Amino acid sequence: METTEDAVTSAPAPLLNDEELAAWRGLFRSHARLTRALDVDLVSAHGLPLTSYEVLLYLADSPEGRLRMSELADSVLLSRSGLTRLVDRLERQGLLRRETCSSDRRGAYAAITQRGRALFDRARVTHLEGVRRRFLDQLSEEELRFLGDIWRRTTGG
């Protein structure tokens, strides 16, 4: 016999109305199109995919130019195994290096190299130009404030 709790958990979720669906799908479409276009910009100008740029961004913006691998994994939108493969590739390219943690031999850092910083500095100009042209310039100051408020509310930050 089905309990009330079973009925509640197995009931289908209510469908989204037109406005909800447009907002939800719009978020994903915008994100997909923007990241695809920004990736193309970076790869064609610098041979640097957006995911690699993001790793270098976090390292370049960190106080010592390095982060623990666990901190880096929490910052980027990649699985830990995906980050490990990406760090391996960036290390082979001479854009970052791994360093052992002196206080915890199990811990490791990823540190940006001079070559990585030079590439990142060039790529940052391209990336920010693309962000402005493809996104920020399409919105008014009021819309930007509104979106910023929405993202803070929905992400808790």
N, C-alpha and C positions, 0 to 999 in steps of 0.2 A: 504494500500500500504506500502511495506517495504521501510524504509529509508536506506540511506547508512550506518548510524550509527548502525542500527539493523543488517544489513548484516555483518558488521565488528564484532560485538559482538557475533553473532550466528555462525560465520564461525568456523569450527573445527580447533583446534590447530594443527600445523604441527607435524607429527610424529618425534620421535627421531631417529637419525641415529644409526648405530651399536655402534660406539664409545661412543656417548652420553648415550645410553641405558646401555651399560656395566658399565660406570662410575656411573650412577645414581643407578642402581640395585646393583652394587657392594657396594656402600655406605650403603644401607639398609641391605643387606645380612651380611656384615661385622659387622655392629652395632648389628644386631639381634644375630648373633652367638657369638660375643664377650661378650655382656651383659648377654646372657643366660649362657655361660660358667663361667663367673666371678660370677654370682649369685649362681650357683651350688657350686663353690669353697667356697664362704662365708657361705652359708647355711650349707654345710656339715662340715666345720671346726668350725663354730661359732654359727650356728643357726640364722644367721643374713642375711636377704635378701638384695640384692643390693640397693633397694630403701631406706631401713632403714639405711644402711651404708652411703648413700649419705647425708641423713639428719644429721646424727652424724658427718660426715665430715665437713659440713658447720658450725655446732655448735662448734666442736672442734677447727676449724681453725679461728673462730671469736675471736676478742681481749678479750672479757669477757666471752667466752664460751656460749654466748647467742645471739639470734637474734630476732627481732620482727617477729611475725608470717607472716606478709606481706612480709618482706624481705626474709624470708625462702621460702615462696611460690614462689617468683620471682626467687630464686636461683635453686630450684629443678624442675625437669620436671614432676610435678604433678599438677592436678587441685587443687584449694583451698579446695574443699570438700575432695579430696583424701588425701591432706596433713593433714587436720584436723583428718581424721580417722587414718592415720599413726601416728600422734603425740599422739593421744589417746592411741593407742596400745603401743607405746614406753614409754609413761608415766606409763601405767599399769605394764610394765616390769621393771620400775625403772631406765630406761636409760636416761630419761630427765624429766624435770618438767616444768610446766607452771608458769610464774610469771606475776603479773599485772604490768602495766606501771604506775609509780607514777605520771608522768606528763600528762598522758592521760588514764583515767580509761577504755576507750573502747579498748585501745591497750593491747596486751599481748605479752609476750616473751616466747620463748622456750629456755630452758637452759639445757645443758648437765650435768648430775650428775657424781659423781665420778665413780659409777658403769658403766655408759655409756661411760665415757672416758677410763676406763680400757678395756672394751670390744672393743671399737673402736681402741685403740692402738694395740691390738692383731690382730684384723681384718685387719687393715691397712697393716700389714706385708704380710698377705695372699693375699690381694687385689693387692698390688704393685708387688708381685712376679708373680701373674697371668697376670697382665698387661704387665710386661716385657716378660714373656715366650710366651704369646699368641699373642702379638702385636709388642712391641718395638724391640724385638730380631729378628723379621722377616724382619726388614727394616735397610737399611744403614743410616749413619748419614745424607747423602745428601737427601735421601728419607724422613727422619724425618723432616728436614728443609723445604723441598718442601711441605709436608703435612701441617706442621704448618702454612706456608704462605697461603695455600689454605683455611684452616679453618678460619684464620683471615680475609681473603678477603670475604668469603661467609657468615660469621656471623657478620661482622662489628666490630670485636674486635680483 
